[in-house]
Amino acid sequence: MSETKEYKVLITETLQKTVIVEAASEQEAHRRVSDAWKNAEYILGTESFQGVEFHVIGEADGDAGEKVMLRIEGKGGAADE
């Protein structure tokens, strides 16, 4: 029987939402939406889910270098390889 090790795995979820905002410029639109998000006017939940990534970043004993990206799963749940 082979010996097992502990690994650190980074999980990154992506949430996205498109909103409409009135503004005089792109910069103002960015600021308005950023401010509104910071004030919890936009809440991104499960309906905003776009994907997840899993990255093995090393053994739990301290190897912090990223070794392998195992898979990226899209909204449908299927692995994109």
MODELLER restraints for C-alpha pairs under 7 A, 6 or more apart:
rsr = mdl.restraints
at = mdl.atoms
rsr.add(forms.Gaussian(group=physical.xy_distance, feature=features.Distance(at['CA:6:A'], at['CA:59:A']), mean=5.93, stdev=0.5))
rsr.add(forms.Gaussian(group=physical.xy_distance, feature=features.Distance(at['CA:6:A'], at['CA:60:A']), mean=5.24, stdev=0.5))
rsr.add(forms.Gaussian(group=physical.xy_distance, feature=features.Distance(at['CA:7:A'], at['CA:58:A']), mean=5.81, stdev=0.5))
rsr.add(forms.Gaussian(group=physical.xy_distance, feature=features.Distance(at['CA:7:A'], at['CA:59:A']), mean=4.22, stdev=0.5))
rsr.add(forms.Gaussian(group=physical.xy_distance, feature=features.Distance(at['CA:7:A'], at['CA:60:A']), mean=4.70, stdev=0.5))
rsr.add(forms.Gaussian(group=physical.xy_distance, feature=features.Distance(at['CA:8:A'], at['CA:56:A']), mean=6.06, stdev=0.5))
rsr.add(forms.Gaussian(group=physical.xy_distance, feature=features.Distance(at['CA:8:A'], at['CA:57:A']), mean=5.70, stdev=0.5))
rsr.add(forms.Gaussian(group=physical.xy_distance, feature=features.Distance(at['CA:8:A'], at['CA:58:A']), mean=5.61, stdev=0.5))
rsr.add(forms.Gaussian(group=physical.xy_distance, feature=features.Distance(at['CA:8:A'], at['CA:59:A']), mean=5.89, stdev=0.5))
rsr.add(forms.Gaussian(group=physical.xy_distance, feature=features.Distance(at['CA:8:A'], at['CA:60:A']), mean=5.33, stdev=0.5))
rsr.add(forms.Gaussian(group=physical.xy_distance, feature=features.Distance(at['CA:9:A'], at['CA:54:A']), mean=6.58, stdev=0.5))
rsr.add(forms.Gaussian(group=physical.xy_distance, feature=features.Distance(at['CA:9:A'], at['CA:55:A']), mean=5.50, stdev=0.5))
rsr.add(forms.Gaussian(group=physical.xy_distance, feature=features.Distance(at['CA:9:A'], at['CA:56:A']), mean=4.41, stdev=0.5))
rsr.add(forms.Gaussian(group=physical.xy_distance, feature=features.Distance(at['CA:9:A'], at['CA:57:A']), mean=5.77, stdev=0.5))
rsr.add(forms.Gaussian(group=physical.xy_distance, feature=features.Distance(at['CA:10:A'], at['CA:54:A']), mean=5.74, stdev=0.5))
rsr.add(forms.Gaussian(group=physical.xy_distance, feature=features.Distance(at['CA:10:A'], at['CA:55:A']), mean=5.07, stdev=0.5))
rsr.add(forms.Gaussian(group=physical.xy_distance, feature=features.Distance(at['CA:10:A'], at['CA:56:A']), mean=6.33, stdev=0.5))
rsr.add(forms.Gaussian(group=physical.xy_distance, feature=features.Distance(at['CA:10:A'], at['CA:57:A']), mean=6.70, stdev=0.5))
rsr.add(forms.Gaussian(group=physical.xy_distance, feature=features.Distance(at['CA:11:A'], at['CA:53:A']), mean=5.84, stdev=0.5))
rsr.add(forms.Gaussian(group=physical.xy_distance, feature=features.Distance(at['CA:11:A'], at['CA:54:A']), mean=4.86, stdev=0.5))
rsr.add(forms.Gaussian(group=physical.xy_distance, feature=features.Distance(at['CA:11:A'], at['CA:55:A']), mean=6.67, stdev=0.5))
rsr.add(forms.Gaussian(group=physical.xy_distance, feature=features.Distance(at['CA:12:A'], at['CA:52:A']), mean=5.60, stdev=0.5))
rsr.add(forms.Gaussian(group=physical.xy_distance, feature=features.Distance(at['CA:12:A'], at['CA:53:A']), mean=5.21, stdev=0.5))
rsr.add(forms.Gaussian(group=physical.xy_distance, feature=features.Distance(at['CA:12:A'], at['CA:54:A']), mean=6.65, stdev=0.5))
rsr.add(forms.Gaussian(group=physical.xy_distance, feature=features.Distance(at['CA:13:A'], at['CA:51:A']), mean=5.93, stdev=0.5))
rsr.add(forms.Gaussian(group=physical.xy_distance, feature=features.Distance(at['CA:13:A'], at['CA:52:A']), mean=4.41, stdev=0.5))
rsr.add(forms.Gaussian(group=physical.xy_distance, feature=features.Distance(at['CA:13:A'], at['CA:53:A']), mean=6.55, stdev=0.5))
rsr.add(forms.Gaussian(group=physical.xy_distance, feature=features.Distance(at['CA:14:A'], at['CA:49:A']), mean=6.12, stdev=0.5))
rsr.add(forms.Gaussian(group=physical.xy_distance, feature=features.Distance(at['CA:14:A'], at['CA:50:A']), mean=5.47, stdev=0.5))
rsr.add(forms.Gaussian(group=physical.xy_distance, feature=features.Distance(at['CA:14:A'], at['CA:51:A']), mean=5.31, stdev=0.5))
rsr.add(forms.Gaussian(group=physical.xy_distance, feature=features.Distance(at['CA:14:A'], at['CA:52:A']), mean=6.14, stdev=0.5))
rsr.add(forms.Gaussian(group=physical.xy_distance, feature=features.Distance(at['CA:15:A'], at['CA:44:A']), mean=6.48, stdev=0.5))
rsr.add(forms.Gaussian(group=physical.xy_distance, feature=features.Distance(at['CA:15:A'], at['CA:48:A']), mean=5.02, stdev=0.5))
rsr.add(forms.Gaussian(group=physical.xy_distance, feature=features.Distance(at['CA:15:A'], at['CA:49:A']), mean=4.53, stdev=0.5))
rsr.add(forms.Gaussian(group=physical.xy_distance, feature=features.Distance(at['CA:15:A'], at['CA:50:A']), mean=5.52, stdev=0.5))
rsr.add(forms.Gaussian(group=physical.xy_distance, feature=features.Distance(at['CA:16:A'], at['CA:48:A']), mean=5.19, stdev=0.5))
rsr.add(forms.Gaussian(group=physical.xy_distance, feature=features.Distance(at['CA:16:A'], at['CA:49:A']), mean=6.55, stdev=0.5))
rsr.add(forms.Gaussian(group=physical.xy_distance, feature=features.Distance(at['CA:16:A'], at['CA:50:A']), mean=6.52, stdev=0.5))
rsr.add(forms.Gaussian(group=physical.xy_distance, feature=features.Distance(at['CA:17:A'], at['CA:44:A']), mean=6.98, stdev=0.5))
rsr.add(forms.Gaussian(group=physical.xy_distance, feature=features.Distance(at['CA:17:A'], at['CA:48:A']), mean=5.91, stdev=0.5))
rsr.add(forms.Gaussian(group=physical.xy_distance, feature=features.Distance(at['CA:21:A'], at['CA:29:A']), mean=6.29, stdev=0.5))
rsr.add(forms.Gaussian(group=physical.xy_distance, feature=features.Distance(at['CA:22:A'], at['CA:29:A']), mean=6.83, stdev=0.5))
rsr.add(forms.Gaussian(group=physical.xy_distance, feature=features.Distance(at['CA:23:A'], at['CA:29:A']), mean=5.16, stdev=0.5))
rsr.add(forms.Gaussian(group=physical.xy_distance, feature=features.Distance(at['CA:36:A'], at['CA:42:A']), mean=6.66, stdev=0.5))
rsr.add(forms.Gaussian(group=physical.xy_distance, feature=features.Distance(at['CA:49:A'], at['CA:75:A']), mean=6.71, stdev=0.5))
rsr.add(forms.Gaussian(group=physical.xy_distance, feature=features.Distance(at['CA:50:A'], at['CA:74:A']), mean=6.21, stdev=0.5))
rsr.add(forms.Gaussian(group=physical.xy_distance, feature=features.Distance(at['CA:50:A'], at['CA:75:A']), mean=4.99, stdev=0.5))
rsr.add(forms.Gaussian(group=physical.xy_distance, feature=features.Distance(at['CA:51:A'], at['CA:73:A']), mean=5.58, stdev=0.5))
rsr.add(forms.Gaussian(group=physical.xy_distance, feature=features.Distance(at['CA:51:A'], at['CA:74:A']), mean=4.37, stdev=0.5))
rsr.add(forms.Gaussian(group=physical.xy_distance, feature=features.Distance(at['CA:51:A'], at['CA:75:A']), mean=5.23, stdev=0.5))
rsr.add(forms.Gaussian(group=physical.xy_distance, feature=features.Distance(at['CA:52:A'], at['CA:72:A']), mean=5.93, stdev=0.5))
rsr.add(forms.Gaussian(group=physical.xy_distance, feature=features.Distance(at['CA:52:A'], at['CA:73:A']), mean=5.37, stdev=0.5))
rsr.add(forms.Gaussian(group=physical.xy_distance, feature=features.Distance(at['CA:52:A'], at['CA:74:A']), mean=6.65, stdev=0.5))
rsr.add(forms.Gaussian(group=physical.xy_distance, feature=features.Distance(at['CA:53:A'], at['CA:71:A']), mean=6.26, stdev=0.5))
rsr.add(forms.Gaussian(group=physical.xy_distance, feature=features.Distance(at['CA:53:A'], at['CA:72:A']), mean=4.60, stdev=0.5))
rsr.add(forms.Gaussian(group=physical.xy_distance, feature=features.Distance(at['CA:53:A'], at['CA:73:A']), mean=6.45, stdev=0.5))
rsr.add(forms.Gaussian(group=physical.xy_distance, feature=features.Distance(at['CA:54:A'], at['CA:69:A']), mean=6.29, stdev=0.5))
rsr.add(forms.Gaussian(group=physical.xy_distance, feature=features.Distance(at['CA:54:A'], at['CA:70:A']), mean=5.94, stdev=0.5))
rsr.add(forms.Gaussian(group=physical.xy_distance, feature=features.Distance(at['CA:54:A'], at['CA:71:A']), mean=6.04, stdev=0.5))
rsr.add(forms.Gaussian(group=physical.xy_distance, feature=features.Distance(at['CA:54:A'], at['CA:72:A']), mean=6.69, stdev=0.5))
rsr.add(forms.Gaussian(group=physical.xy_distance, feature=features.Distance(at['CA:55:A'], at['CA:68:A']), mean=6.16, stdev=0.5))
rsr.add(forms.Gaussian(group=physical.xy_distance, feature=features.Distance(at['CA:55:A'], at['CA:69:A']), mean=4.50, stdev=0.5))
rsr.add(forms.Gaussian(group=physical.xy_distance, feature=features.Distance(at['CA:55:A'], at['CA:70:A']), mean=5.96, stdev=0.5))
rsr.add(forms.Gaussian(group=physical.xy_distance, feature=features.Distance(at['CA:56:A'], at['CA:66:A']), mean=6.27, stdev=0.5))
rsr.add(forms.Gaussian(group=physical.xy_distance, feature=features.Distance(at['CA:56:A'], at['CA:67:A']), mean=6.01, stdev=0.5))
rsr.add(forms.Gaussian(group=physical.xy_distance, feature=features.Distance(at['CA:56:A'], at['CA:68:A']), mean=5.60, stdev=0.5))
rsr.add(forms.Gaussian(group=physical.xy_distance, feature=features.Distance(at['CA:56:A'], at['CA:69:A']), mean=6.29, stdev=0.5))
rsr.add(forms.Gaussian(group=physical.xy_distance, feature=features.Distance(at['CA:57:A'], at['CA:64:A']), mean=5.79, stdev=0.5))
rsr.add(forms.Gaussian(group=physical.xy_distance, feature=features.Distance(at['CA:57:A'], at['CA:65:A']), mean=5.63, stdev=0.5))
rsr.add(forms.Gaussian(group=physical.xy_distance, feature=features.Distance(at['CA:57:A'], at['CA:66:A']), mean=3.99, stdev=0.5))
rsr.add(forms.Gaussian(group=physical.xy_distance, feature=features.Distance(at['CA:57:A'], at['CA:67:A']), mean=5.63, stdev=0.5))
rsr.add(forms.Gaussian(group=physical.xy_distance, feature=features.Distance(at['CA:58:A'], at['CA:64:A']), mean=5.43, stdev=0.5))
rsr.add(forms.Gaussian(group=physical.xy_distance, feature=features.Distance(at['CA:58:A'], at['CA:65:A']), mean=6.04, stdev=0.5))
rsr.add(forms.Gaussian(group=physical.xy_distance, feature=features.Distance(at['CA:58:A'], at['CA:66:A']), mean=6.18, stdev=0.5))
rsr.add(forms.Gaussian(group=physical.xy_distance, feature=features.Distance(at['CA:58:A'], at['CA:67:A']), mean=6.33, stdev=0.5))
rsr.add(forms.Gaussian(group=physical.xy_distance, feature=features.Distance(at['CA:71:A'], at['CA:79:A']), mean=6.10, stdev=0.5))
rsr.add(forms.Gaussian(group=physical.xy_distance, feature=features.Distance(at['CA:71:A'], at['CA:80:A']), mean=6.51, stdev=0.5))
rsr.add(forms.Gaussian(group=physical.xy_distance, feature=features.Distance(at['CA:71:A'], at['CA:81:A']), mean=6.35, stdev=0.5))
rsr.add(forms.Gaussian(group=physical.xy_distance, feature=features.Distance(at['CA:72:A'], at['CA:79:A']), mean=5.77, stdev=0.5))
rsr.add(forms.Gaussian(group=physical.xy_distance, feature=features.Distance(at['CA:72:A'], at['CA:80:A']), mean=5.49, stdev=0.5))
rsr.add(forms.Gaussian(group=physical.xy_distance, feature=features.Distance(at['CA:73:A'], at['CA:79:A']), mean=4.58, stdev=0.5))
rsr.add(forms.Gaussian(group=physical.xy_distance, feature=features.Distance(at['CA:73:A'], at['CA:80:A']), mean=5.88, stdev=0.5))
